[in-house]
Amino acid sequence: MFIRPKASVLSRRLGEPRRFIQVVAGPRQVGKTTLVQQVLAGIGCPVVSASADEPALRDRRWMEQQWDSARLAAREGGRRGAVLALDEVQKVSGWSETVKRLWDEDTQRRIPLRVVILGSAPLLVRRGLSESLAGRFELLHLPHWSFSEMRQAFGWSLERYLLHGGYPGAAPLVNDPPRWVRYVKDSLIETTISRDVLLLTRVDKPALLRRLFDLACSYSGQVLSFQKMLGQLQEAGNTTTLAHYLELLGEAGMVTGLQKYAGDRARQRGSSPKLQVLNTALVTAQAGRFPKELSSDREFRGRLFESAVGACLANSAAEGECEVWYWRERSREVDFVVKCGNRLTAIEVKSGRRRDALPGMEAFSTAFHPGRSLLVGSDGIPLEEFLSNPVPHWVG
């Protein structure tokens, strides 16, 4: 069984004396529950696991009951204590206040109970953490699976990864294209939008949010102003609403809008976002054709090529490893600008569909003096090599 590298981080933290609540968060179907179960299987102390994702109504009383069971296990465990794992906590109303109260009680009584919290709605989980649990938790963000992980776990080639992205649950279905597409649309896209965005967050125009998601998949890798988006969506709406919906989709781990790099100046709030999917499977599933048909479409492959690089960078940014933007000045553009600490790198992606020079890179280097300027793809770093290494490896 494949174990994601983040498992060692969680295992190490749970092996330490009780100090912080461990929060494991990330998009749906990235293996949060599986990873926690793998870690707890070798933890060497009593474990109590419960999920609020079951059909029966879960409330604060249910959470208190699980906590009391874990306290008994901690007493029986002696110096080793115990671990309590609560899954899908965002579905319990007022969960963060309850966790805060129970955690503080254990601190006062010196009960050696370590706690792991899992959630598939990052926006709501973080809201609860910031409102009630400041200073009491560590966040372990699980992003979409990388190319290296899909290659190790399933033996995938680069071409397979570009077309089918990084959803491990969909991997067994890739040889049945219609079934794979339906699974991604019904079990991943629709479930995320319905349960993690619309059901748990106020959205006044759900149809607009869905159309925005479709648009972001179609235009992934392209800079598009909110006014142009409204035109494409045939919506006489306000750009603030559209920006908010794009933020919600980003928090759900689906698509995001990269901002324009502005150097040391304040970020340009009015800049047009660069639409970017966080998993190339979303582009393929929404394309209207099956992956096998799309594999010979050079234009489509070029879109996936750049989207794969952007997804890699954006997922790394979501983990806090770096910051990522794009840059454009008149007709000159740099696909991605990445910063780790004080190290700045400009990245241009060339899939083979474009044969022009790279004037944007030269202009950006003159204006901002990046430590490195990288070309990924044709005549540069092979895409497979780029995706096989962590983002900090490339930032000079």
N, C-alpha and C positions, 0 to 999 in steps of 0.2 A: 504494500500500500504506500502510495506517495505521500510524503509529509512536507508541507510547505515550510520554507525557511523560517517564517515568523513563529512557528511552533516552538522553536528553541528559545525565542525571546520570552514568550509567555511561560514556558517551563522554568526558565531561570528566575523570572519574577516571582512565581508561585513558590519557588524553593527558598526564597528569602523570608526573614521574619515578617510578620504581618505589618504592612506599612501603608499600602494604597489599595483602593478598589481597582481591579483590572477591568477596563472597558474594551471589549472587542467589537468594533463597528466596521461597516462597509456595505457595499451594494448587495442585493439579493444574489444567491447562487454563486458565491465566491468561496464557499466552504468554511464559514465561520463556525458553525456548530460542529462540523466534522473535525476541524482543527482543535477546538477546545476538548472534544471527546478524546482525541488522540493524546493530548497532553495529560488529561485527567486519568487516563488508563494507566499511566506510569508514574503517577504522582506519589504513591506510597503512603497515603493517608486516607481517611474516610471522605467520601464525596457525596454530596446531595445535589441532584440536577433536577430542574423543573423548567417547563416552558409555558409562557402565556399565550402561545399560538394555538392552543387546543380549543375545540368548539365551545366548551363551557365558559361562562363569563368569569373573567379574572379581575379581582379587585385588590385593594390594599390588604384586606383580611387574608386573602390567599397568599400574598407575599409574606405576611407575618408568620403564617403557618409554615411555609417553607423555611423561613429563617429560623424558627424555633426548632424544627427538625435538625437543621444544620448545627445549631448550638449544642444540641444533645450529642450529635456525632463528634463535635469538637471536644467535648468533655471526655467522651469515650476514647478519643484519639490521644489523650494525654499531651505530651509536649509537641507531638506532631500536629495537633489540632485537626482541622478539617477544611474542606473547600466547598463553598456553595456556588453553583452555576445557575444563573437565571437567564433564560433565553427569551427574546422578543419582549423585553421589559417595557418598551414604549407603548405597548397596548394596555398597560395597567394605568388607569387614571391616577395622577399624582404620585407616580412611582418614585420620582427623585426625592421628594420630601420624606417618603416612607423609608427609602434606603438610607438617607441621611440620619434619620432618627435611630434606626436600628444599628447602623454602623457606629454611631457615637455612643450608644449604650454598650456595645461590645468593647469599645475603646476604654470606657470608664471601668468596666468590669474585668478588663484584661482577658477577654475570651479569645483564644487563638483561632478565630474563624477568618479565613481569607475568602474573598468574594470576587467572582467573575460575572460580569454583566455583558450580555450580547444583545445587539439590536440591528435590524435591517433598514431602519429609517434614520440615517445619519443626522438629518436636520433636527428631528425631534429628540434624538438621544443627546446631541450636543446642547440643545436648548435646555434640557433637564439638568445636564451636568453644570452648565454655566449658572443656572438659576439657584441650585441648591447644594451642589457637591464640590464647589471650588476648593482646591487644595487637598481633596480626599481621593483623587483618582489619577490613574495613568491611562492614556488612550493608546490602544494598539489598532491601527487602521489596516484592514485587509483590503487591498485593491483588487481589480480584475487580474486574472492569471496572466503572467507574462509569457512571451514566446518560449523562454528557457524552461518554465514550469510545464507548459503544455508539451514540449518536446520530451522532457524527462518522464512525465506521467503517461503520455499516450503515444510517444514516438512521432509526433507531428513534424511535417516539413514546414518550411517558411510559407510555401504556397497555401498549404492547408490552414495555417494560422491566419494568413491575410484574409482568406475567405470566410473562415468559421470563428475567428476571434478566440477569446479566452474564457469560455463558459465550460467548466469541466462536466457539468451535468448533461450538457448537450452533446458531448464528445461521442458517446456510443451511437448517435443517430446520424452521423455525418454521411454514411453511405446510403442513407435513405433521404434524399434532399427534401421532398415534400413534407416528410415527418419532421425533419430538423427545422424547417422554416416555421411550421405550425407550433412547434415546441417553443422556439425563441419568441415568437409573437404572442402566444397565449400564456405560457408559463413564466416568461421573463418580462417582456415589455408590458403587456397588459396588466399583469399582476403588480408590477412595480408602480405603474401610473395609478392604478385603481386603489391599491392598498397602502402604498407608501407616500403617495402625493395627495391624491384627491380625497381619500378617506380621512387622512390625518392632518391635513392642512387646508385652510380656507382658500378655495379657488373659485372665483366668481364666473369664470368662463372656461369650463373644462374642455369644451370643444376646441377653443383657441390653443390651450396648452397641448392637446394632442396633435394639432396641426403644426404647432411650433416644433414638436419633437420630430415629426416627419420631415419638416423642412431642414432641421439641423442634420439629419441623417443624409439627406440629398445633397446638402451643401457643405458637408464636413471638409475642413481644410480651406474654406474660403472665407474672406472677410466680407461681411454683409451688415449694412447699417440697419438699425431698427426700423427706420422708415421704409427701406426696401423690403424688409421682412413683412411689414404690414401690407405692403403692396402685393407681395407674393401670396400672402394669406388671405387677401381680399377682405381685410379687416380695417374698419375705420375706428381704430382704438388708440390707446395711448401707449407710448413707448415705455413708460415706467412699468406698466402692467406686464409688457412683453419681457422686459429685463428681469422682473421678479420671477416670472415663470421659467425663464432660462436658468435662473439661480436655483429654483426648486429642482429642476431636472438635473442640474449639476450635483446638488446635494444627494440626490437619489442614485448617483453613480451612472448616469446614462449619457448625457451630453453636457458640454459646458461652452462658455464663451470666453476665449482668451482676450485679454486686454492689450492695448498697444503699449509698447515699452516707451517710457518717458524719461529714462535716466534717473538722476537724483531729484527731478522735479516731481511734484505730486502726480499721482496717476490721473490720466485724462478721463474724467468721468463721462464725457460726451463722445469718446472714441467708439468707433464701430467694432463690435466683437468679431473675433475669428471663431467660427463655429467648429466644434471639435467633439466627435464621439469619443467615449471612453472605452469602447470595445468595438472592434470592426465587425463583429457579428451583427450589430445593430444596423449597419449600412447594408450588409448583404441581405438580411432578412426583410428589410423594408424596400428593397430594390424592385420587387415585383417579378423577378425571375429567379430560378433556382441557381444555387452556387455553381453547378456544373456548366450551365449555360454562360454564366458570367466570367468563368475562368479564361475564356478566349477573348474577352472584351478588353482591349488595351487601355482604352480611356477609363473604364471602370477600375481596372487594376491600378492605374496611376493614382486614382482617388484613394484606393485602399492603402497604397504604398505610403502616401503622405499621412493618411489618417492613422496608420499604425505607429509612425514616429510620434505624431502628436499625442496619441493615446498613451504611449509609453512615458512621455514627458509629463503629461497632465496627471497620470496616476502616481507618478513619483512625487509631483507637487502636492497631491492630496495626502501623501504620507508625511509631508513636511521635510522631504529630502532636498527640495529645491523650490524655486519660483520660476514660472514660465510665462512668457509673453510672445507677441509677434511685433514686428516693426515695419512701418511704412512711411515714406515721405515722398509725396507726389507719385511718380511711377516706379520708384525704387522700393524694394521690399526685402525683408529677411523673414523666412518662414517661422523660425522660433528663436527666441532669446531666452537663455537659461542662466540662472544665478544660483550658485551654492555658496553660502557665506558671502565673501566679497569677490568670489571668482565668477567672471562673466564669460559666457560662450555664445557665439552666434552660430546657428545651424541652418543650413540651406538643404532642402530635399530635392533631388533630381531623379525622377523615376524612369527617365528615358523619353517621356512624352514631350518634354520641353528641351529645346536645343539652343536656347538663347544664352547669352553671357549672364554674369551675375553682378550687375552694377550695384544692386542693393547691398551686397556684402561689403564692397569697397567703401560705399558711402557710410555705412554703419560703423565700420572700423575707424574711419576718419573722425566720426563724431563721438564715439563712445570708447574706443580702444579696448575691445574685449581681449581676454587672455588667450582665447582660441577662436578660430573660425573654421567650422567643419562643413564638409560637403558629404551628405549621405546619399548613396545610390550611385548612379552612373559617374564614372571617373573619380569616385570618392570612396568613403568607407562603405563596404557592402552592407545592405540592410540587415542581413542575417547576423553579421558581426555586431552591428550597432545594437540590435534588440537582444543580443546574447549577454550584454554587459549592463550593469546598473548605471543609471544616469550619472551619478557622481564620478564614475570612471572617465566620462567624456568631458567633464567641465574643467577647464584649465585654471 
